[in-house]
Amino acid sequence: MHEEHDEHLADAQRAHWQEAYAAHPGMYGDSPSEPAVHAAHTFRAAGATEVLELGAGHGRDALYFARRGFRVHATDFSETALEQLRADAERAGLAGSVRTTVHDVRDPLPLPDHSVDAVFAHMLLCMALSTKEIHALTDEVRRVLRPGGTFVYTVRHTGDAHYHEGIAHGDGIFEHGGFAVHFFDRGLVDALARGWDLAGIHAFEEGELPRRLWRITQTAPR
C-alpha cells in the first residue's frame, strides 16, 4: 500500500512539473545556480570533461556547464522542460555539447558503468523520492561515475521553513504549493556518503523564502 502511495505521488508530481514548465517557460531564468558555478569549478579542478546532470529542468545549469566547455548529458522526467533546454542550446550554438534524455530517477540511469566524470543534481534528490529510492539513485550515480569522479548535489534540509508544513506524505516528505519535498537530515547525508569520500557539506540559502539547503560534494574512491 505504501509503494502504491509513492507511485501515485510521483506520477502526480511529474504531471505538476510538466504543467509548471508549460505555463512558465524558462521559469528559473538564464543565470546558473550558485551550486552549478561551484560544481563547474570543482569539476574542472578534477579534470572532468563529461558531466551528467540529473533533474536538469529547462537547462540553466546544463547550458552553463556547456558554455564552460563540458560535454553535458541532461536528464529530466519532464519532456516539456527538455524541449525548452534543446531550443535554448540550439539558439546559443551549444547543441553539439548538450544531449538530453527523458528519465525518471526512480529507474536505473540509462548509462554504462564508469562512463561519466562528474554528476550534478540541484534539488533533485529532495523531490518526492522515498529514502529507499534516494539510496538506490545514489548507488546508480556511483555506478556510472568513473573512479575518482565527483558528485555534487543539493537538498533542502530539516531547517527549512517548509519542513513540517503543508501535506505530510511520510518519510520526511511534505507537499507545499503543489510541490512535494523530501527534507534531509544530517543522518541521511552521512548514510548516502558511506563508501564515498565526503569532501564537504556547505549550508546556503536560495530564493525568496528563502529555501535552506545543503550542497554536498563527494567523490567515488579510485
N, C-alpha and C positions, 0 to 999 in steps of 0.2 A: 504493500500500500504506500509506503514511504517513497519507493522508487517511482511509482506512478505519479505521486505528487511532484517529485523532482522533474520528471519528464514534462508534466503539464506546465510547470513554472518555466522551464527552459524554453518550451515552444512559445509560451505567451511572451517571454522576453524577446525572443527572436522577432516575433511579429511587431512588438512595440518598437524595437530599434529600427526595423525596416520602415515603419511609419514615420519615425522621428527623422531619419535621414532623407526620406522623400519630402517631408514637409519643410525641412530646414537644410538645404544643400550646403555643404561646407560648414556645418554647424559649429565646429571648433576653430574656424578661422584658418589662416595660412601659416601663421607663425608656429614653429615647432614647440613642443612642450619642453619645460626645463629638464625633465628626465632624459629626453631624447638628445638634448645638447650634451648632457653629461655622458650619456651612453656612447655617443659618437666619439667623444674624446677618449673614453675608456677602450672602446673597440679599436680605434686607430693605434693607441699605445700598445695594444696587444698584438698588432699586426693583422687584424681581421680584414677580410675583403667581402665575405659573403654573410649577409645579415638576414635572419628570419624575423619578421615582426608578426606577433600574434595579436589579433584584435586591432588591426590597423585602421579600421573605420574609413573615413574618406581620404586619409593619407597624408595629413600634415607632417607626421613624423617620418613616414616612409619616404616621402619626397625630399625631406631634409637629408636623410641618410644618402639618398641617391645624389643629391647636389654635393655632398661631401665626398663622393667618389666610391661609395659602396655599391655592390650589386645587392638588390633587395628583393626578397620574396615576401610579399604582404598577404596575410590571410585574414579573413573575417567571415562571420556567418551571414553577413548582410550583402547580398549581391548589389543592392542599391548603392551602398557605400563604396563598394569596389568599382562600380561603374563610374562614380564621381572621381575616384582615385585615378583610374586609367585615363579619363578625359583630361584631368589636370596634368598627368605625366606627359601626355601627348602634346599639350599646349606648351609645356615647359621644355620640350625636347629631351625628356628623360625616359621615354618609353622603352628604350633599349636597356635601361638599368633597373627597371621595375617589372616584376611579374606578379600576378595575383592569382589566388586560389580561394574559392568559397569553401570554407571549412568550419565545422563545429568542433571546438576543442575538447568536447567530451569523447570524440573519436580519435584513434591514433593519428599522429601527424603524417601527412602524405609525403614523407621524405625518407631517403635511405639512412641507415646508421652513419654517424660521423660525417655528415655531408655539409654542415654549416659551421662557420667560425664563431658566430655570436647570435644570441636570441634576445629580443626586446619585447616587453609586454607592459604597456601603460594602462593600469587599472583593468586588465583582462582577468587576472586570477581572482579578483574580488567581485566578479559578476555572480550570477545566480548558479554557482557551482557548489556542490557538496564538498566537504572535506576530503572524502574519498576520491572525488573527481579531480580535485586540485592536486592531490598526491600523484594520481595517475598522469596528469598533464606534466607535472614536474619530472616524472620518470621519462616521459616521452621527450621532453626538452633535453634531458641528459643523453638519451639515446641518439638524437640527431646531431648533437654537438660533437665537434672533434675534440680529442683530448686537449685540455688546457683552454677550451672555449669558454666564453663569458656569457652569463645570463644576467640581464638587468631587468628587473620587474618592479612595478609599484602597486601598492594596495592601500585602500582606505583601512584604517585600524580602529580599535575599540575606543580611542579617544576622540573620534569624530562626532560632531553634533547630531548626526542622524542615527548613530548607534542606539538601538532600543526604541527608535521612533518608527511610526508607520505600521505596516502589516508585518507581523513576525511569522517567518516561514520555518523557524527552527534551524539548528546547526549554524547559528551566527548570522543568518540571512534576514535582512529587513528590507521591506519594499516601501519606498517613499517617492511620491510623484510619478508612480508607474515604473520606476527603475528599481530592481532588486540588487542589493549589495551584500556580499559576504564580508563582514568586518573581521579583520585578522587581529589575533592577539600575538604576543611575542612567542608564545609556545608553538604556534603554527609555523611562524617564520623559521624558528630553530629546527622544527621537525623537517621542514622542506629542505633545509640546508645539510641534513645528515648525508654523508658521503660526498659532499662538495667541499670546496674551500670557500668559506664565507669571508668575503673581502670587506663588507661594510653594510651598515644599516643607517640610512640618513632620513631624519624626520623633516618634512616640509609641508607647506600648505599651498592649495591651489583653488582658484575660483572665488566667488563672492561669499560663500557661506561662512568661512572657507572650508573646503574639504581638507581633512587632515590625513596625511599619507606617510608611508614609509617607502623609500627607494632602496631596494636590496640588490647588491652586486655579489654574485658568487660564480666560481669557476669550476669547471669539471677537472678532476685530477688528471695529470698526464700519465 
